[in-house]
Amino acid sequence: MKRTSLLLWLLMAPFILAMAQKNLHVSPIFEGKVIPKKRMVETLAKGQSLAAYHLYYFRSIKANVTAEEMTRIYNIVKQDVGNMDESEDLEYGRENDIVSYCIKHFPQVGSKQQKMNLNRYLCYQCYESSRGGYNITLVYIEGNAGMQELKKMFKKK
């Protein structure tokens, strides 16, 4: 029984991952189509392991990228985020004329998210690396946590 459940989950995992960032332009970044997967560090957590943080799904990638790759990634993120006008649903900061971070809250979509009352967030961070290039972190989150809770969690770390 456990083997069957594990096998079923493993077969469904690619579909679940693809659906998480559904309708977002950043999906190809998470899929390794912008930066090769071998250059990325990816973290994925789902379910009970996140319950204490009021989250349901967490996926992040980190990579050291060139200036050209950083610009491409930023432009893709901007397609999802829209204008960098700070609002209730968007917070961002700049450093040396570069958007150094942003947190965007998206409206709930789909019956599953509405039923579970899940908030969706895209978080982006970029800073110059001491090794050259830029360190990029991109995070997609689903959960009941609000924007203020997320800010508190990230400030603690």
PASE-85867 format. One record per atom (N, C-alpha, C): atom name; x, y, z; residue number from 0. Coordinates in steps of 0.2 Angstrom, whole numbers, padded with zeros to 4 digits, always signed. Each point is the difference from the previous one (the first is absolute). Example, Ala and Ser with C-alpha at 12.3 -4.5 7.8 and 13.67 -1.06 7.14 Angstrom:
REM residues 2
+------+-------+-------+-------+------+
: name :    c1 :    c2 :    c3 : resi :
+------+-------+-------+-------+------+
:    N : +0066 : -0028 : +0039 :    0 :
:   CA : -0004 : +0006 : +0000 :    0 :
:    C : +0004 : +0006 : +0000 :    0 :
:    N : -0002 : +0005 : -0004 :    1 :
:   CA : +0004 : +0006 : +0001 :    1 :
:    C : -0004 : +0005 : +0003 :    1 :
+------+-------+-------+-------+------+
***
This chain:
REM residues 157
+------+-------+-------+-------+------+
: name :    c1 :    c2 :    c3 : resi :
+------+-------+-------+-------+------+
:    N : +0004 : -0006 : +0000 :    0 :
:   CA : -0004 : +0006 : +0000 :    0 :
:    C : +0004 : +0006 : +0000 :    0 :
:    N : +0005 : +0000 : +0004 :    1 :
:   CA : +0005 : +0006 : +0001 :    1 :
:    C : +0004 : +0001 : -0007 :    1 :
:    N : +0002 : -0005 : -0003 :    2 :
:   CA : +0003 : +0000 : -0006 :    2 :
:    C : -0004 : +0003 : -0006 :    2 :
:    N : -0006 : -0003 : +0000 :    3 :
:   CA : -0005 : +0003 : -0005 :    3 :
:    C : -0001 : +0007 : +0001 :    3 :
:    N : -0001 : +0003 : +0006 :    4 :
:   CA : -0001 : +0007 : +0001 :    4 :
:    C : +0006 : +0004 : -0002 :    4 :
:    N : +0006 : -0003 : +0002 :    5 :
:   CA : +0006 : +0004 : -0002 :    5 :
:    C : +0001 : +0000 : -0007 :    5 :
:    N : -0001 : -0005 : -0004 :    6 :
:   CA : +0000 : -0001 : -0007 :    6 :
:    C : -0005 : +0005 : -0003 :    6 :
:    N : -0006 : +0000 : +0002 :    7 :
:   CA : -0005 : +0005 : -0002 :    7 :
:    C : +0002 : +0007 : +0001 :    7 :
:    N : +0003 : +0002 : +0006 :    8 :
:   CA : +0002 : +0006 : +0001 :    8 :
:    C : +0005 : +0002 : -0005 :    8 :
:    N : +0005 : -0004 : -0001 :    9 :
:   CA : +0006 : +0001 : -0004 :    9 :
:    C : -0002 : +0002 : -0007 :    9 :
:    N : -0005 : -0004 : -0002 :   10 :
:   CA : -0002 : +0001 : -0007 :   10 :
:    C : -0004 : +0006 : -0001 :   10 :
:    N : -0004 : +0003 : +0005 :   11 :
:   CA : -0004 : +0006 : +0000 :   11 :
:    C : +0005 : +0006 : +0002 :   11 :
:    N : +0005 : -0001 : +0003 :   12 :
:   CA : +0004 : +0006 : +0002 :   12 :
:    C : +0001 : +0005 : -0006 :   12 :
:    N : +0003 : -0002 : -0006 :   13 :
:   CA : +0001 : +0005 : -0005 :   13 :
:    C : -0006 : +0004 : -0002 :   13 :
:    N : -0006 : -0003 : +0001 :   14 :
:   CA : -0006 : +0004 : -0002 :   14 :
:    C : -0002 : +0004 : +0006 :   14 :
:    N : +0001 : -0002 : +0006 :   15 :
:   CA : -0002 : +0005 : +0006 :   15 :
:    C : +0005 : +0006 : -0001 :   15 :
:    N : +0006 : -0001 : -0001 :   16 :
:   CA : +0005 : +0005 : +0000 :   16 :
:    C : -0002 : +0005 : -0006 :   16 :
:    N : -0002 : -0002 : -0005 :   17 :
:   CA : -0002 : +0004 : -0006 :   17 :
:    C : -0006 : +0004 : +0002 :   17 :
:    N : -0004 : -0003 : +0003 :   18 :
:   CA : -0007 : +0004 : +0002 :   18 :
:    C : +0001 : +0005 : +0005 :   18 :
:    N : +0005 : +0000 : +0004 :   19 :
:   CA : +0001 : +0004 : +0006 :   19 :
:    C : +0001 : +0008 : -0003 :   19 :
:    N : +0004 : +0001 : -0005 :   20 :
:   CA : +0001 : +0006 : -0002 :   20 :
:    C : -0004 : +0002 : -0006 :   20 :
:    N : -0006 : -0004 : -0001 :   21 :
:   CA : -0004 : +0000 : -0005 :   21 :
:    C : -0002 : +0008 : -0002 :   21 :
:    N : +0000 : +0001 : -0006 :   22 :
:   CA : -0002 : +0007 : -0003 :   22 :
:    C : +0005 : +0005 : +0002 :   22 :
:    N : +0006 : -0002 : +0002 :   23 :
:   CA : +0006 : +0005 : +0001 :   23 :
:    C : +0005 : +0000 : -0005 :   23 :
:    N : +0003 : +0006 : -0002 :   24 :
:   CA : +0005 : +0000 : -0005 :   24 :
:    C : +0007 : -0003 : +0003 :   24 :
:    N : +0000 : -0001 : +0007 :   25 :
:   CA : +0007 : -0002 : +0003 :   25 :
:    C : +0000 : -0008 : -0001 :   25 :
:    N : -0005 : -0003 : -0002 :   26 :
:   CA : +0000 : -0007 : +0000 :   26 :
:    C : +0007 : -0003 : -0003 :   26 :
:    N : +0001 : +0002 : -0006 :   27 :
:   CA : +0006 : -0002 : -0004 :   27 :
:    C : +0007 : +0001 : +0004 :   27 :
:    N : +0000 : +0005 : +0005 :   28 :
:   CA : +0006 : +0001 : +0004 :   28 :
:    C : +0001 : -0006 : +0005 :   28 :
:    N : -0006 : -0002 : +0003 :   29 :
:   CA : +0000 : -0006 : +0005 :   29 :
:    C : +0001 : -0006 : -0004 :   29 :
:    N : -0002 : -0001 : -0006 :   30 :
:   CA : +0001 : -0006 : -0004 :   30 :
:    C : +0007 : -0001 : -0003 :   30 :
:    N : +0005 : +0005 : +0001 :   31 :
:   CA : +0006 : +0000 : -0002 :   31 :
:    C : +0001 : +0002 : -0008 :   31 :
:    N : -0005 : +0003 : -0002 :   32 :
:   CA : +0001 : +0002 : -0007 :   32 :
:    C : +0003 : +0007 : -0001 :   32 :
:    N : +0001 : +0004 : +0005 :   33 :
:   CA : +0004 : +0006 : -0001 :   33 :
:    C : +0007 : +0000 : +0003 :   33 :
:    N : +0001 : -0004 : +0006 :   34 :
:   CA : +0006 : -0001 : +0003 :   34 :
:    C : +0000 : -0008 : +0000 :   34 :
:    N : +0006 : -0003 : -0002 :   35 :
:   CA : +0000 : -0007 : +0000 :   35 :
:    C : -0001 : -0003 : +0007 :   35 :
:    N : -0004 : -0005 : +0001 :   36 :
:   CA : -0001 : -0003 : +0007 :   36 :
:    C : +0007 : -0002 : +0004 :   36 :
:    N : +0005 : -0002 : -0004 :   37 :
:   CA : +0006 : -0001 : +0003 :   37 :
:    C : +0003 : +0006 : +0004 :   37 :
:    N : -0002 : +0006 : -0002 :   38 :
:   CA : +0003 : +0006 : +0003 :   38 :
:    C : -0005 : +0002 : +0006 :   38 :
:    N : -0005 : -0003 : +0001 :   39 :
:   CA : -0005 : +0003 : +0005 :   39 :
:    C : +0000 : -0005 : +0006 :   39 :
:    N : -0002 : +0003 : +0005 :   40 :
:   CA : -0001 : -0004 : +0006 :   40 :
:    C : -0008 : +0001 : +0001 :   40 :
:    N : -0003 : -0005 : +0000 :   41 :
:   CA : -0007 : +0000 : +0001 :   41 :
:    C : -0003 : -0003 : +0007 :   41 :
:    N : -0005 : +0003 : +0002 :   42 :
:   CA : -0003 : -0002 : +0007 :   42 :
:    C : -0007 : -0001 : -0001 :   42 :
:    N : -0003 : -0006 : +0002 :   43 :
:   CA : -0007 : -0001 : -0001 :   43 :
:    C : -0003 : -0003 : +0006 :   43 :
:    N : -0005 : +0003 : +0003 :   44 :
:   CA : -0003 : -0002 : +0006 :   44 :
:    C : -0008 : +0000 : -0001 :   44 :
:    N : -0003 : -0005 : +0003 :   45 :
:   CA : -0008 : +0001 : -0001 :   45 :
:    C : -0003 : -0004 : +0006 :   45 :
:    N : -0005 : +0002 : +0002 :   46 :
:   CA : -0004 : -0003 : +0005 :   46 :
:    C : +0001 : +0001 : +0007 :   46 :
:    N : +0000 : -0005 : +0004 :   47 :
:   CA : +0001 : +0000 : +0007 :   47 :
:    C : +0007 : +0004 : +0002 :   47 :
:    N : +0005 : -0001 : -0003 :   48 :
:   CA : +0006 : +0003 : +0002 :   48 :
:    C : +0000 : +0008 : +0000 :   48 :
:    N : -0005 : +0002 : -0003 :   49 :
:   CA : -0001 : +0008 : -0001 :   49 :
:    C : -0006 : +0002 : +0005 :   49 :
:    N : -0003 : -0004 : +0003 :   50 :
:   CA : -0006 : +0002 : +0004 :   50 :
:    C : +0001 : +0005 : +0005 :   50 :
:    N : +0006 : -0001 : +0003 :   51 :
:   CA : +0001 : +0005 : +0006 :   51 :
:    C : +0001 : +0007 : -0003 :   51 :
:    N : +0002 : +0001 : -0006 :   52 :
:   CA : +0000 : +0007 : -0003 :   52 :
:    C : -0006 : +0002 : -0004 :   52 :
:    N : -0005 : -0004 : +0000 :   53 :
:   CA : -0007 : +0002 : -0003 :   53 :
:    C : +0001 : +0000 : -0008 :   53 :
:    N : +0005 : -0005 : -0002 :   54 :
:   CA : +0001 : -0001 : -0007 :   54 :
:    C : -0002 : -0007 : -0002 :   54 :
:    N : -0001 : +0000 : -0007 :   55 :
:   CA : -0002 : -0007 : -0003 :   55 :
:    C : +0005 : -0002 : -0005 :   55 :
:    N : +0003 : +0005 : -0003 :   56 :
:   CA : +0005 : -0002 : -0005 :   56 :
:    C : +0005 : +0005 : -0001 :   56 :
:    N : +0006 : -0002 : +0000 :   57 :
:   CA : +0006 : +0004 : -0001 :   57 :
:    C : +0005 : -0002 : -0005 :   57 :
:    N : +0002 : +0004 : -0005 :   58 :
:   CA : +0005 : -0003 : -0005 :   58 :
:    C : +0004 : +0006 : -0001 :   58 :
:    N : +0007 : -0001 : +0001 :   59 :
:   CA : +0005 : +0005 : -0002 :   59 :
:    C : +0005 : -0002 : -0004 :   59 :
:    N : +0003 : +0005 : -0003 :   60 :
:   CA : +0006 : -0002 : -0004 :   60 :
:    C : +0005 : +0006 : +0002 :   60 :
:    N : +0007 : -0002 : +0000 :   61 :
:   CA : +0005 : +0005 : +0001 :   61 :
:    C : +0005 : -0002 : -0005 :   61 :
:    N : +0004 : +0005 : -0003 :   62 :
:   CA : +0005 : -0001 : -0005 :   62 :
:    C : +0004 : +0007 : +0000 :   62 :
:    N : +0006 : -0001 : -0002 :   63 :
:   CA : +0005 : +0005 : -0002 :   63 :
:    C : -0001 : +0001 : -0008 :   63 :
:    N : -0001 : +0006 : -0002 :   64 :
:   CA : -0002 : +0001 : -0007 :   64 :
:    C : +0004 : +0006 : -0003 :   64 :
:    N : +0001 : +0000 : -0006 :   65 :
:   CA : +0003 : +0006 : -0003 :   65 :
:    C : -0005 : +0006 : -0001 :   65 :
:    N : +0003 : +0006 : -0001 :   66 :
:   CA : -0004 : +0006 : -0001 :   66 :
:    C : -0006 : -0001 : -0005 :   66 :
:    N : +0002 : -0003 : -0006 :   67 :
:   CA : -0005 : -0002 : -0005 :   67 :
:    C : -0006 : -0004 : +0003 :   67 :
:    N : +0002 : -0005 : +0003 :   68 :
:   CA : -0005 : -0005 : +0003 :   68 :
:    C : -0004 : +0003 : +0005 :   68 :
:    N : +0003 : +0005 : +0004 :   69 :
:   CA : -0003 : +0003 : +0006 :   69 :
:    C : -0006 : +0005 : -0004 :   69 :
:    N : +0002 : +0003 : -0005 :   70 :
:   CA : -0004 : +0005 : -0004 :   70 :
:    C : -0006 : -0004 : -0002 :   70 :
:    N : +0001 : -0006 : -0003 :   71 :
:   CA : -0005 : -0004 : -0003 :   71 :
:    C : -0005 : -0003 : +0005 :   71 :
:    N : +0003 : -0002 : +0006 :   72 :
:   CA : -0004 : -0003 : +0005 :   72 :
:    C : -0004 : +0006 : +0003 :   72 :
:    N : +0003 : +0006 : +0001 :   73 :
:   CA : -0004 : +0006 : +0003 :   73 :
:    C : -0006 : +0001 : -0005 :   73 :
:    N : +0001 : +0000 : -0006 :   74 :
:   CA : -0005 : +0002 : -0005 :   74 :
:    C : -0006 : -0005 : +0000 :   74 :
:    N : +0002 : -0006 : +0001 :   75 :
:   CA : -0005 : -0006 : +0001 :   75 :
:    C : -0004 : +0002 : +0006 :   75 :
:    N : +0003 : +0001 : +0006 :   76 :
:   CA : -0003 : +0001 : +0006 :   76 :
:    C : -0005 : +0006 : -0001 :   76 :
:    N : +0003 : +0005 : -0003 :   77 :
:   CA : -0004 : +0006 : -0001 :   77 :
:    C : -0007 : -0001 : -0004 :   77 :
:    N : +0001 : -0005 : -0004 :   78 :
:   CA : -0007 : -0001 : -0004 :   78 :
:    C : -0005 : -0003 : +0005 :   78 :
:    N : +0002 : -0003 : +0005 :   79 :
:   CA : -0005 : -0003 : +0005 :   79 :
:    C : -0002 : +0006 : +0005 :   79 :
:    N : +0005 : +0003 : +0002 :   80 :
:   CA : -0001 : +0005 : +0005 :   80 :
:    C : -0003 : +0007 : -0002 :   80 :
:    N : +0001 : +0002 : -0007 :   81 :
:   CA : -0003 : +0006 : -0002 :   81 :
:    C : +0005 : +0006 : +0001 :   81 :
:    N : -0003 : +0005 : +0000 :   82 :
:   CA : +0004 : +0007 : +0002 :   82 :
:    C : +0002 : -0001 : +0007 :   82 :
:    N : +0006 : +0003 : +0001 :   83 :
:   CA : +0003 : +0000 : +0006 :   83 :
:    C : -0003 : +0006 : +0004 :   83 :
:    N : -0006 : +0000 : +0001 :   84 :
:   CA : -0004 : +0005 : +0004 :   84 :
:    C : -0002 : -0003 : +0006 :   84 :
:    N : +0003 : +0002 : +0006 :   85 :
:   CA : -0001 : -0003 : +0006 :   85 :
:    C : -0007 : +0000 : +0002 :   85 :
:    N : -0003 : -0005 : +0002 :   86 :
:   CA : -0007 : +0000 : +0002 :   86 :
:    C : -0001 : -0005 : +0005 :   86 :
:    N : -0007 : -0002 : +0002 :   87 :
:   CA : -0001 : -0004 : +0005 :   87 :
:    C : +0002 : -0007 : -0002 :   87 :
:    N : +0000 : -0002 : -0006 :   88 :
:   CA : +0002 : -0006 : -0003 :   88 :
:    C : +0007 : -0001 : -0002 :   88 :
:    N : +0004 : +0006 : +0000 :   89 :
:   CA : +0007 : -0001 : -0002 :   89 :
:    C : +0005 : +0005 : +0004 :   89 :
:    N : +0005 : -0003 : +0002 :   90 :
:   CA : +0005 : +0003 : +0004 :   90 :
:    C : +0007 : -0001 : -0004 :   90 :
:    N : +0004 : +0005 : -0001 :   91 :
:   CA : +0006 : -0001 : -0003 :   91 :
:    C : +0005 : +0005 : +0003 :   91 :
:    N : +0007 : -0001 : -0002 :   92 :
:   CA : +0005 : +0004 : +0002 :   92 :
:    C : +0005 : +0001 : -0005 :   92 :
:    N : +0004 : +0005 : -0001 :   93 :
:   CA : +0005 : +0001 : -0005 :   93 :
:    C : +0007 : +0001 : +0004 :   93 :
:    N : +0005 : -0002 : -0004 :   94 :
:   CA : +0007 : +0001 : +0002 :   94 :
:    C : +0004 : +0001 : -0006 :   94 :
:    N : +0004 : +0006 : +0000 :   95 :
:   CA : +0004 : +0001 : -0006 :   95 :
:    C : -0004 : +0000 : -0007 :   95 :
:    N : -0006 : +0003 : +0000 :   96 :
:   CA : -0004 : +0000 : -0006 :   96 :
:    C : -0002 : -0007 : -0002 :   96 :
:    N : +0000 : -0005 : +0004 :   97 :
:   CA : -0002 : -0007 : -0001 :   97 :
:    C : -0006 : -0002 : +0005 :   97 :
:    N : -0005 : -0003 : -0002 :   98 :
:   CA : -0005 : -0002 : +0004 :   98 :
:    C : +0003 : -0006 : +0004 :   98 :
:    N : +0001 : +0001 : +0007 :   99 :
:   CA : +0004 : -0005 : +0004 :   99 :
:    C : -0005 : -0005 : +0003 :   99 :
:    N : -0006 : +0002 : +0000 :  100 :
:   CA : -0005 : -0005 : +0003 :  100 :
:    C : -0007 : +0002 : -0002 :  100 :
:    N : -0005 : -0004 : +0000 :  101 :
:   CA : -0007 : +0001 : -0001 :  101 :
:    C : -0004 : -0006 : +0003 :  101 :
:    N : -0006 : +0002 : +0003 :  102 :
:   CA : -0004 : -0005 : +0002 :  102 :
:    C : -0007 : +0002 : -0003 :  102 :
:    N : -0003 : -0005 : -0004 :  103 :
:   CA : -0006 : +0002 : -0003 :  103 :
:    C : -0005 : -0005 : +0002 :  103 :
:    N : -0006 : +0002 : +0002 :  104 :
:   CA : -0006 : -0004 : +0002 :  104 :
:    C : -0005 : +0000 : -0006 :  104 :
:    N : -0001 : -0007 : -0002 :  105 :
:   CA : -0005 : -0001 : -0006 :  105 :
:    C : -0007 : -0002 : +0003 :  105 :
:    N : -0005 : +0002 : -0004 :  106 :
:   CA : -0007 : -0002 : +0002 :  106 :
:    C : +0000 : -0008 : +0000 :  106 :
:    N : -0005 : -0002 : +0004 :  107 :
:   CA : -0001 : -0007 : +0000 :  107 :
:    C : -0003 : -0002 : -0007 :  107 :
:    N : +0002 : -0006 : -0003 :  108 :
:   CA : -0003 : -0002 : -0006 :  108 :
:    C : -0001 : -0008 : +0001 :  108 :
:    N : -0005 : -0002 : -0004 :  109 :
:   CA : -0002 : -0007 : +0000 :  109 :
:    C : -0004 : -0002 : +0006 :  109 :
:    N : -0004 : -0005 : +0000 :  110 :
:   CA : -0004 : -0002 : +0005 :  110 :
:    C : +0003 : -0003 : +0006 :  110 :
:    N : +0006 : -0003 : -0001 :  111 :
:   CA : +0004 : -0003 : +0006 :  111 :
:    C : +0002 : +0005 : +0004 :  111 :
:    N : +0003 : +0006 : -0003 :  112 :
:   CA : +0003 : +0005 : +0004 :  112 :
:    C : -0005 : +0004 : +0004 :  112 :
:    N : -0006 : +0001 : -0004 :  113 :
:   CA : -0005 : +0004 : +0003 :  113 :
:    C : -0003 : -0004 : +0006 :  113 :
:    N : -0001 : -0007 : -0001 :  114 :
:   CA : -0003 : -0004 : +0005 :  114 :
:    C : +0005 : +0000 : +0007 :  114 :
:    N : +0006 : +0000 : -0002 :  115 :
:   CA : +0005 : +0000 : +0006 :  115 :
:    C : +0002 : +0007 : +0002 :  115 :
:    N : -0002 : +0005 : -0003 :  116 :
:   CA : +0001 : +0007 : +0002 :  116 :
:    C : +0008 : +0001 : -0001 :  116 :
:    N : +0003 : -0002 : -0005 :  117 :
:   CA : +0007 : +0000 : +0000 :  117 :
:    C : +0002 : +0007 : -0004 :  117 :
:    N : +0005 : +0003 : +0003 :  118 :
:   CA : +0003 : +0006 : -0003 :  118 :
:    C : +0006 : -0003 : -0004 :  118 :
:    N : +0002 : +0004 : -0005 :  119 :
:   CA : +0005 : -0002 : -0005 :  119 :
:    C : +0005 : +0006 : +0000 :  119 :
:    N : +0006 : -0002 : +0001 :  120 :
:   CA : +0006 : +0006 : +0000 :  120 :
:    C : +0005 : -0002 : -0005 :  120 :
:    N : +0003 : +0005 : -0003 :  121 :
:   CA : +0007 : -0001 : -0003 :  121 :
:    C : +0004 : +0005 : +0003 :  121 :
:    N : +0006 : -0003 : +0002 :  122 :
:   CA : +0005 : +0004 : +0003 :  122 :
:    C : +0007 : +0000 : -0004 :  122 :
:    N : +0003 : +0005 : -0001 :  123 :
:   CA : +0006 : +0001 : -0004 :  123 :
:    C : +0005 : +0004 : +0004 :  123 :
:    N : +0006 : -0003 : -0001 :  124 :
:   CA : +0006 : +0004 : +0003 :  124 :
:    C : +0006 : +0000 : -0004 :  124 :
:    N : +0003 : +0005 : -0001 :  125 :
:   CA : +0006 : +0001 : -0004 :  125 :
:    C : +0005 : +0004 : +0003 :  125 :
:    N : +0007 : -0002 : +0001 :  126 :
:   CA : +0005 : +0004 : +0002 :  126 :
:    C : +0007 : -0002 : -0003 :  126 :
:    N : +0004 : +0005 : +0000 :  127 :
:   CA : +0007 : -0002 : -0003 :  127 :
:    C : +0003 : -0005 : +0004 :  127 :
:    N : +0004 : -0005 : -0004 :  128 :
:   CA : +0003 : -0005 : +0004 :  128 :
:    C : +0008 : +0002 : +0000 :  128 :
:    N : +0003 : -0002 : +0006 :  129 :
:   CA : +0007 : +0002 : +0001 :  129 :
:    C : +0004 : -0005 : -0005 :  129 :
:    N : -0003 : -0005 : -0003 :  130 :
:   CA : +0003 : -0004 : -0005 :  130 :
:    C : -0001 : +0002 : -0007 :  130 :
:    N : -0003 : +0006 : -0001 :  131 :
:   CA : -0002 : +0003 : -0006 :  131 :
:    C : -0007 : -0003 : -0002 :  131 :
:    N : -0003 : +0004 : -0004 :  132 :
:   CA : -0007 : -0001 : -0002 :  132 :
:    C : -0005 : +0002 : +0005 :  132 :
:    N : -0005 : -0003 : +0000 :  133 :
:   CA : -0006 : +0001 : +0005 :  133 :
:    C : -0002 : -0006 : +0003 :  133 :
:    N : -0002 : +0000 : +0006 :  134 :
:   CA : -0004 : -0005 : +0003 :  134 :
:    C : -0007 : +0001 : +0000 :  134 :
:    N : -0004 : -0004 : -0003 :  135 :
:   CA : -0007 : +0000 : -0001 :  135 :
:    C : -0004 : -0005 : +0004 :  135 :
:    N : -0005 : +0002 : +0004 :  136 :
:   CA : -0004 : -0005 : +0003 :  136 :
:    C : -0007 : +0002 : -0002 :  136 :
:    N : -0004 : -0005 : -0002 :  137 :
:   CA : -0007 : +0000 : -0002 :  137 :
:    C : -0004 : -0005 : +0004 :  137 :
:    N : -0005 : +0002 : +0003 :  138 :
:   CA : -0004 : -0004 : +0004 :  138 :
:    C : -0008 : +0001 : -0002 :  138 :
:    N : -0003 : -0006 : +0000 :  139 :
:   CA : -0007 : +0000 : -0001 :  139 :
:    C : -0003 : -0003 : +0006 :  139 :
:    N : -0005 : +0003 : +0003 :  140 :
:   CA : -0003 : -0003 : +0006 :  140 :
:    C : -0008 : +0000 : +0000 :  140 :
:    N : -0003 : -0005 : +0002 :  141 :
:   CA : -0007 : +0000 : +0001 :  141 :
:    C : -0002 : -0001 : +0008 :  141 :
:    N : -0004 : +0003 : +0003 :  142 :
:   CA : -0002 : -0001 : +0007 :  142 :
:    C : -0005 : +0005 : +0002 :  142 :
:    N : -0002 : -0001 : +0007 :  143 :
:   CA : -0004 : +0004 : +0003 :  143 :
:    C : +0003 : +0006 : +0003 :  143 :
:    N : +0007 : +0000 : +0000 :  144 :
:   CA : +0003 : +0006 : +0003 :  144 :
:    C : -0001 : +0006 : -0004 :  144 :
:    N : +0000 : +0006 : +0003 :  145 :
:   CA : -0001 : +0006 : -0003 :  145 :
:    C : +0006 : +0004 : -0002 :  145 :
:    N : +0000 : +0005 : -0003 :  146 :
:   CA : +0006 : +0004 : -0002 :  146 :
:    C : +0004 : +0002 : +0006 :  146 :
:    N : -0003 : +0002 : +0005 :  147 :
:   CA : +0004 : +0002 : +0007 :  147 :
:    C : +0003 : -0006 : +0003 :  147 :
:    N : -0003 : -0005 : +0000 :  148 :
:   CA : +0003 : -0006 : +0003 :  148 :
:    C : +0006 : -0003 : -0004 :  148 :
:    N : -0001 : +0001 : -0007 :  149 :
:   CA : +0006 : -0002 : -0004 :  149 :
:    C : +0006 : +0005 : +0002 :  149 :
:    N : -0001 : +0006 : +0000 :  150 :
:   CA : +0005 : +0005 : +0002 :  150 :
:    C : +0003 : -0002 : +0006 :  150 :
:    N : -0004 : -0001 : +0005 :  151 :
:   CA : +0003 : -0002 : +0007 :  151 :
:    C : +0005 : -0006 : +0000 :  151 :
:    N : -0003 : -0005 : -0004 :  152 :
:   CA : +0004 : -0007 : -0001 :  152 :
:    C : +0007 : +0001 : -0003 :  152 :
:    N : +0000 : +0004 : -0005 :  153 :
:   CA : +0006 : +0001 : -0004 :  153 :
:    C : +0005 : +0005 : +0004 :  153 :
:    N : -0003 : +0004 : +0004 :  154 :
:   CA : +0004 : +0005 : +0004 :  154 :
:    C : +0004 : -0004 : +0005 :  154 :
:    N : -0003 : -0005 : +0003 :  155 :
:   CA : +0003 : -0004 : +0005 :  155 :
:    C : +0006 : -0004 : -0002 :  155 :
:    N : +0000 : -0002 : -0007 :  156 :
:   CA : +0005 : -0004 : -0002 :  156 :
:    C : +0006 : +0004 : -0003 :  156 :
+------+-------+-------+-------+------+
***
